[in-house]
Amino acid sequence: MDRPSRALRAQGSAVGPGELAVTESSRRAAVVASLASTLSRAVALGDEVAARVVHEAIGRLLGLPVVPEG
């Protein structure tokens, strides 16, 4: 089994159904994780338009150069 990266690790805390608690070392990673959750929800609800929009947003964020935080 692969180990999670330091940037994104699941935490064993109390979260609601379909949620994943994460420890982020990057603000962008936090946004992408949130969008991934939104994408999953849009797909589950059958909202193809919303899923496409969120998918495009994730792609744009992942295509941007990494910006140092601080």
N, C-alpha and C positions, 0 to 999 in steps of 0.2 A: 504494500500500500504506500502511495506517495505521501510524503509529509507536506503539510501546508507551508507556504513560504512565510518569511518573517513579516511580509507586508500585509498578509491577510490570513488570520487564523481564527477558526471557529472556537468559541468559548462555550463551556458547559454551564451556561446560566439559564435562568428561567425566561424563555421567550414564548411568544404565541405561536399558534399553528402556522406553518409556512414561513416562519421568520428564522433568520440566522444571526446570532450575535457575533460580531467580529471585532477584532482589535486591528485598527488601521495604523500603518506607519505613513500613509499617504492620503492627503485629502482627496486626490483624484480617485484613488482606489475606493474610498468610501462612497463617492458619487457613483462610480461604475457599479459597485455592489448594490446600491439602492436602485439604480436603473435596471439591473439584472432581475431584481425582485419584481419591479414594476412590469418588466417584459414578461416574466413568467405569469403574472396575474392577468395581463392582457391576453396572452395566449389561452390561458385557462378559461377566460370569459368569452373567448371567440372574437375578440375585437382585433381584426387583422390590421386595420388602419393604425390604431394605437401601437400595436406590436411593431409595425414597420417604422413608425416615427421613433420609438424608443430604441429599436435596433440601430437605426441610423445615428442617433445621438451617441450610443455606446461606441460605434465604429469611429465616429469623429473624435471622441475623447481618447480612444486608444491610439489613434493616428497622430496625436499631438506630441511634440517633443516633451521629454520629462523636464519639469521645472523644479529646481531646488527649493525646498521649503525652509522657512525660517524667519 
